[in-house]
């Protein structure tokens, strides 16, 4: 045996082992779905940026309209001797929740044309469960030769996103996957006093988008309880629950019961809208105009991606976290 060849053999073995451990997978992880990014760096990242900014702009517009409607309602209540016009308040709440649900479904339809949906990942890895809405997270995971997840790394949801990395981590830095579950539990422990916030950090045009109303997560995620294209009316139990939370009470400033109700719950508010997904905004004034920073890339064209599509776009998945993961962006 030629012992002079042993160093080269060992180096080759170590190189092959490192390459095997460096196999990576890239995902978009959101409240509703998980999508696979099948090439890295993501060639669709600018399209994804446009999709996400359309979404956040629509949310901002809905909140601006909610604020304007609530100001009008408070003025009407003052003229009515301080009686709470709860039906009107419920109507503008429904309008906001409908705007959010419509924007989210439009975003998912656009993302489905660019990426492969793979919600099954959540069943295998509960850490992929997201309990807040907002931009889809860009996650990279390192895979062991057995296929197990060994490390996780977050990237900015899109190039212009200015929000912090989840869990106080650093974008582009790999962390042990076991630590991921610990961070999720620690993060959730901060919700004990105020409940789970519906939205994570959302930004548009360099400014945060703050939804200052207690939006119901189950309403904006699914339409099973909707009637006639509208979210369900807010119940007395929901109002009482929100009143017990000082944080939600501070945000909304409206969820107190009144001995004298200006209208019955069955009444129809002049603020109500009755349209299904994709219809007009009922004549409301729009406060949001998307700036034309660049021509549209036409992200909404084409059919949804399926797992049967050919997505062999190179071997970027073989990059390790110490290389592209340190300096890249989703």
N, C-alpha and C positions, 0 to 999 in steps of 0.2 A: 504493500500500500504506500502510495506516495504522500507522505505527511506534509509536504510542502503545499499540497492542494487543499489541506483541511481549512485554513483561514478563508479561502474563497468559497468552499462549500458551506461553511457556517454563515458567511455573509449572505450567500444566496438564500439559505434557509430562513435567516432573519428577515430578509427583504420580502420573501414570499409570505411569511407570517404577517408582517406588517401590512402588506397589500391586502391580505385576506381580512384583517381586522379593520381596514380603512374603508370598506364598502359602506356606502351611505345611502340613505333614502331621504327625500325632501317632501314636506307636506305643507298644505294650507289647512290650518285647524281653526274652525269657527264654531259658533253656537249651534248652527244647524247641520253643517256637513264637514267632512274631511275630504280634501282633494290631494291627489298626488302630483307633484311637480316632477316631470319625467326627464328633465334636462337641467343641468346646472353649469353656469349661472342661468337663471330663468330667462329664456328669450321673450317671455310675455310680461315681464315685470312692468313695462310702461303701460301696457294695456290694463294690467291689474291695478296700477296706480290710478288710472282714469276711472276704472270701475269703482274703486274704493272712495275716491273723491266725489264721484257722483252720489254715492250712498251718503257720505257724511254731509254733503251739501244739502241733500234732501232732508236729512234729519235736522240740520240747522234751520232750514226754512220752516219745517213743521213746528219747531220750538218757538221761532219768532212769531208765527201765526197764533200759536197757543198763548203767548204773552200778550199779543194785541187783543185777542178775544177775551182773555181774562181781565184785562184792564177795562174793557168795555162792560163786562158783566159786573165788575165791582162798582163801576159808576152807576149802573142801573140799580144795583142793590142799595147803594147809598140813597138814591132818589126814592127807593121803595121802603124807607124807614129801617134799613139795615137787614131786611129779610134776605135769607140766603136763597138764591135762585139755583137750587141744586141741579135741576134738569138741564139748565144751560151749562153749568160746570161739567156735568157728566158728558154733555154733547161735545164740548171742546176736548175733553179727555179722550173720548172715542175717536175724534178726528186725528189727534196726534198718534194714537196707537195704530190707526189705519194707515197713516202716512209711513210710519216706521215699518209695518208689515209689508206694505207695497214696495218700499225701497229695498228691503231685504230680499224679497222674492225676485225683484228685477236684478239685483246683484248676483244672486245664485244662478239665475238663468244665464247671465253673461259669463260667469266663471265656469259653468258647465260646458261652455263651448271652447274653453281653453285648456281645461284640466280634466283628469279622470277622477270621478267621485269614488271614494273608497271609505265609506262610513264604517265598514266592517273593522277597521283598525281600532275603533273605540272599544269594541267588544273584547279584543285581545289585549288592549292597553288602556285601562280606565283612566290613566293620567291624561289621555287625550280629550277627556270630557271637558268642555268649556261651558261655564255657567254665566257668562256675561256676553252681551252683544258688543259689537265694535268691529274694527278691521280684522280680517282673517290673519292669524299668526303664521309666520313662516318658521317652520321647525325643521331642523336637520337632525337625523339620528345616525349614529354609527352602529354598524351591525357586526356582531361576532360571527365567526364562521358557521355557527349553528343557527344563525338568523336572529338571535336574541339582541334586543336593544342594549347597548352598553353606555352610550353617551348621548346627550341631547344638547342642541345649540339653537339659539333663537337669532333670527335676523329681523331687521325692520320690516313691518308689513308691506311697505312699498318705499321707494327711494326718498320721497319727500316727507315721510312720516317723522314727526319730531317727538313722539311720546317715549316714555321710558321702557326699558326691557322688562318683561314680566318678572315678578318675584324678587326685584332688586338685583337681578343678574346683569351681565354685560353682553351686549350684542356681539355675536361672532365668536364667543368663547365657549368651548365645550365643557359640559358638566356631567358628572356621573349620573347615569339614569336613575339609580337608586335614590340619589339626592333630589331628583325631580319630584317624586311622590311626597317626600318630606316637606319640600317647599310648598307644594299645593296645600297640604294640611295646615301648615303655618299661616299661609295666606288666608285660608278660609276661617281661621280662628279670629281674624280681625272683623268678621262679619257678625259676630255674636250680638253686638249691641245695636246695630242698625239694620241687620238683615243683609242679604246678598244684593249688592248694587246691580241694576239691570245692565248698565253700560260700563265697559272699561274705558280707558282714555281714547277719545275720538277727537280728531282735529280736522279743520278745514281752513285753507288759505293761511296757514301758519298760526291759527288761533284755536283754542279748545272749543269743542261743541259740548255744552253742558245741558242735559235734558233735565229741566227743573220741574219735573212732575213725576209722581209715583207710577210709572208705567208698569203694567202687568205683564210679566214675562210670558206667561202661558198664552196671553192674547196675541202678542206680537210674533210668537213662534208658530202657533197653529191656529187654524180657522175653524176648528171643530165646533166651537161654541158660538160662532158668528151667525147672525140672522140677517138676511137680506143684504149681504155684502158689508155689514157693519159689525164692529166688536160689540160684545154684550154690555148692557148697562152696568155701571158700577153698583155693587150691592151695599146695603147698610153695613153689613159685616166687614166688607173691605174698607169702608170709610172709618169704622171704629178701629180696625187694626192699624190703619195708617196714622190715626190720631195718637195712638199709644207710642209711636216712634217720633221722638223729637226731631230726628234728622229729616224724616220724610215730611213732617209737619213744617219744618223750616223751609224745605224746598218748595212745597206746594202752597202753604199758607192758607189752605182753603177747606181742609177736610174736617170741619167741625159740624156737629149736628145742630140744627136750629129748631126751636119749638114751633116757630111759625114758618111753614114751607110755602114759598110763593106759588108753587105749582105741584100738582100730583106727579108721581113717578111716571105715570102713563102718558103724560103730556109730551108733546113734541116741541123741541126747542128750535128757535129760528136759526141757531148755530149748527143744527144737525146737517150732515151730508148723507146722501144715500147713493153711493156708487160702489161698484165692485172693483176689483183690481184693475188698474190701468185706465180707469175712466177719468173724467175731468175733475178739477178741484173744486167744483161747485161755485165758481165765481170768486173764490178768495184771492186776495192780492198776494202775489209772490214777492218775498223779500230776498230771494236768492237767485243770483245769476252766475252761472259757472263761467269763470274767466277763460278766454280762448288762448291759453298759454301755448298751445300747439294744435295742429290739425288733428281731428279725431282719427284714431288708428283703425276704426271700424271693428272694435272688439266684439260687437254684438252679432256679427254675421256668422252664418254657418250652423250646423247641427251640433247638439251636445256631444262631448267626447264620450266614448265608451271604452271599456277595458279591452275590447277587441281591436282598437285602433293600433296602427303601427306607430310606436313612440320611441323608436331607437334613434335618439338625436345625439349620439355621441357617448363618450365614456366619462362624463363629468362626475358620475356617481362614485368613481374610484378615488376622488380627492379626499385627503384626510382632513380632520378638523384643525390640525396644526398649520395647514396651508391655506386653502381658499376660505375655510371657516373663520380664520382670523381677520381677514380684511374684506371679505366679499359682502354683498348686499343682495337681498331677495328681489 
